[in-house]
Amino acid sequence: MKKIFILLIFLFTLNCSINKVSNVHGFRLLETKYNKIELNKSNKNDIRKLIGPPSSISKFEDMWIYIERKKTNQSLLKLGKKKLSRNNILILEFNKRGLVAEKKLLDINDMKDLEIAEKKTIKKFRQDNYLYDIFTTLREKINAPTRRKK
Protein backbone atom coordinates (compact mmCIF):
# COMPACT_ATOMS: atom_id res chain seq x y z
CA MET A 1 0.00 0.00 0.00
CA LYS A 2 2.84 2.37 0.89
CA LYS A 3 4.58 1.67 -2.41
CA ILE A 4 1.49 2.58 -4.42
CA PHE A 5 1.00 5.75 -2.38
CA ILE A 6 4.66 6.78 -2.89
CA LEU A 7 4.36 6.03 -6.61
CA LEU A 8 1.24 8.20 -6.91
CA ILE A 9 2.91 11.08 -5.05
CA PHE A 10 5.98 10.75 -7.28
CA LEU A 11 3.86 10.83 -10.46
CA PHE A 12 1.82 13.74 -9.16
CA THR A 13 4.89 15.85 -8.32
CA LEU A 14 6.53 14.88 -11.59
CA ASN A 15 3.57 16.13 -13.61
CA CYS A 16 2.86 19.23 -11.53
CA SER A 17 3.93 22.32 -13.33
CA ILE A 18 2.60 25.85 -13.48
CA ASN A 19 3.74 26.34 -17.08
CA LYS A 20 2.64 23.82 -19.65
CA VAL A 21 5.41 22.25 -21.69
CA SER A 22 5.32 23.42 -25.29
CA ASN A 23 7.25 22.50 -28.40
CA VAL A 24 7.86 25.27 -30.93
CA HIS A 25 8.78 24.42 -34.49
CA GLY A 26 9.92 27.10 -36.91
CA PHE A 27 10.21 30.80 -36.20
CA ARG A 28 8.92 32.47 -33.04
CA LEU A 29 6.66 35.52 -32.79
CA LEU A 30 5.78 35.84 -36.49
CA GLU A 31 2.84 38.12 -35.65
CA THR A 32 5.06 40.86 -34.18
CA LYS A 33 7.59 40.53 -37.01
CA TYR A 34 4.74 40.71 -39.53
CA ASN A 35 3.80 44.16 -38.22
CA LYS A 36 7.37 45.44 -38.66
CA ILE A 37 7.46 44.59 -42.39
CA GLU A 38 6.57 47.55 -44.60
CA LEU A 39 5.21 47.12 -48.11
CA ASN A 40 7.40 48.55 -50.91
CA LYS A 41 10.05 49.59 -48.32
CA SER A 42 11.42 46.40 -46.79
CA ASN A 43 13.73 44.38 -49.02
CA LYS A 44 15.08 40.83 -48.85
CA ASN A 45 18.08 41.82 -46.73
CA ASP A 46 15.83 43.57 -44.20
CA ILE A 47 13.66 40.47 -43.96
CA ARG A 48 16.70 38.21 -43.42
CA LYS A 49 17.89 40.50 -40.60
CA LEU A 50 14.44 40.67 -39.00
CA ILE A 51 13.34 37.03 -39.25
CA GLY A 52 16.16 34.98 -40.77
CA PRO A 53 16.31 32.64 -43.75
CA PRO A 54 12.90 31.43 -44.96
CA SER A 55 11.51 27.97 -44.29
CA SER A 56 10.71 27.58 -47.96
CA ILE A 57 11.29 29.54 -51.18
CA SER A 58 8.94 29.27 -54.15
CA LYS A 59 10.63 28.42 -57.43
CA PHE A 60 7.89 29.79 -59.66
CA GLU A 61 7.34 33.19 -58.07
CA ASP A 62 9.61 35.25 -55.87
CA MET A 63 7.89 34.18 -52.67
CA TRP A 64 9.25 33.35 -49.20
CA ILE A 65 7.35 31.28 -46.65
CA TYR A 66 7.96 31.27 -42.88
CA ILE A 67 6.30 28.72 -40.57
CA GLU A 68 5.62 28.85 -36.83
CA ARG A 69 3.99 25.92 -35.04
CA LYS A 70 3.46 25.48 -31.31
CA LYS A 71 2.11 22.38 -29.59
CA THR A 72 1.37 22.32 -25.87
CA ASN A 73 0.65 19.45 -23.52
CA GLN A 74 -2.91 19.04 -22.37
CA SER A 75 -3.96 17.93 -18.90
CA LEU A 76 -2.69 14.87 -17.07
CA LEU A 77 -5.93 13.09 -17.90
CA LYS A 78 -5.20 13.30 -21.64
CA LEU A 79 -2.06 11.17 -21.09
CA GLY A 80 0.46 13.40 -22.85
CA LYS A 81 -1.55 14.27 -25.93
CA LYS A 82 -0.55 17.59 -27.43
CA LYS A 83 -2.82 20.34 -28.67
CA LEU A 84 -1.93 22.62 -31.57
CA SER A 85 -2.07 26.05 -29.96
CA ARG A 86 -0.41 28.19 -32.63
CA ASN A 87 0.04 27.59 -36.35
CA ASN A 88 1.14 30.71 -38.22
CA ILE A 89 2.37 30.92 -41.79
CA LEU A 90 3.88 34.15 -43.16
CA ILE A 91 3.92 34.48 -46.94
CA LEU A 92 6.00 37.29 -48.47
CA GLU A 93 5.94 38.10 -52.18
CA PHE A 94 8.67 40.25 -53.70
CA ASN A 95 8.64 42.37 -56.82
CA LYS A 96 11.42 42.47 -59.44
CA ARG A 97 13.40 45.04 -57.42
CA GLY A 98 13.45 42.80 -54.33
CA LEU A 99 10.97 44.84 -52.28
CA VAL A 100 8.03 43.31 -50.43
CA ALA A 101 5.02 43.59 -52.75
CA GLU A 102 2.54 41.59 -50.67
CA LYS A 103 2.46 40.01 -47.22
CA LYS A 104 -0.02 37.54 -45.72
CA LEU A 105 -0.23 36.01 -42.27
CA LEU A 106 -2.31 32.84 -41.99
CA ASP A 107 -3.19 31.61 -38.51
CA ILE A 108 -4.79 28.50 -37.03
CA ASN A 109 -8.29 29.73 -37.96
CA ASP A 110 -7.35 29.75 -41.65
CA MET A 111 -6.65 26.02 -41.65
CA LYS A 112 -9.19 24.03 -43.61
CA ASP A 113 -10.18 20.43 -43.06
CA LEU A 114 -9.64 18.24 -46.09
CA GLU A 115 -12.51 16.17 -47.32
CA ILE A 116 -11.65 12.80 -48.77
CA ALA A 117 -13.52 11.81 -51.91
CA GLU A 118 -15.68 8.72 -51.61
CA LYS A 119 -15.84 7.99 -55.33
CA LYS A 120 -13.40 5.63 -57.04
CA THR A 121 -12.04 6.13 -60.52
CA ILE A 122 -12.61 3.34 -62.94
CA LYS A 123 -9.82 2.54 -65.36
CA LYS A 124 -10.78 2.32 -69.00
CA PHE A 125 -8.14 -0.28 -69.84
CA ARG A 126 -9.20 -3.79 -68.91
CA GLN A 127 -6.92 -6.78 -68.52
CA ASP A 128 -9.18 -9.22 -70.34
CA ASN A 129 -8.35 -7.55 -73.62
CA TYR A 130 -6.77 -9.22 -76.68
CA LEU A 131 -4.04 -6.54 -76.92
CA TYR A 132 -3.20 -6.97 -73.25
CA ASP A 133 -2.56 -10.67 -73.81
CA ILE A 134 -0.26 -9.95 -76.76
CA PHE A 135 1.77 -7.35 -74.85
CA THR A 136 2.00 -9.61 -71.81
CA THR A 137 3.51 -12.45 -73.82
CA LEU A 138 5.92 -10.05 -75.54
CA ARG A 139 7.00 -8.68 -72.17
CA GLU A 140 7.55 -12.17 -70.81
CA LYS A 141 9.70 -13.08 -73.81
CA ILE A 142 11.77 -9.92 -73.46
CA ASN A 143 12.29 -10.38 -69.72
CA ALA A 144 13.02 -14.13 -69.96
CA PRO A 145 16.70 -15.13 -69.72
CA THR A 146 18.29 -16.04 -73.02
CA ARG A 147 18.80 -19.69 -73.72
CA ARG A 148 22.28 -20.87 -74.50
CA LYS A 149 22.63 -23.09 -77.52
CA LYS A 150 25.09 -25.93 -77.26
Buried (B, 14 or more C-beta within 10 A) or exposed (E): EEEEEEEEEEEEEEEEEEEEEEEBEBBEEBEEBBEEBEEEEBBBEBBEEEBEEBBEEEEEEBBBBBBBBBBBBEEEEEEEEBEEEBBBBBBBBBEEEBBBBEBEBBEEEEEEEEEEEEEEEEEEEEEEEEEEEEEEEEEEEEEEEEEEEE
